[in-house]
């Protein structure tokens, strides 16, 4: 596999701190206007859930008590199943709070076309109707296919369509970096 490092461990750490800082500013602003409003951090598996756990700790360290965090596995909500390919593994979603009327901060690692977010919003609506959903993504590739835009962005990285962008995190990969990987068979 031909992997190119775009951000090493130190640069990725600095970028993550900046991203978490922007999210913290958003949550503080929300609490200034409505101190009783609880924000639930929900990560999209995989890597969005890892970022959500880190963000939850970051907010708590800053003196903010977010609501109970959650995890979405959108596998069954995706629209890109390919016949003949192995079926993906499905893990359970864990939404341990009442979605109806909740303020949700939806976290994903890499935003590309908007299809993952569409699937996540569809799944969230199966749990109930939230008061609001704010989308925070660490990396925006600016390859939108749907009219969905993140509200909070850590980095914008544009690559050719034949390259896949990957965020590596210690908890999942044993390393911290942002890499570009050539897609098999081109785009």
Order of alpha helices (4+ residues) and beta strands (2+ residues): beta-alpha-beta-alpha-beta-beta-beta-alpha-beta-beta-beta-alpha-beta
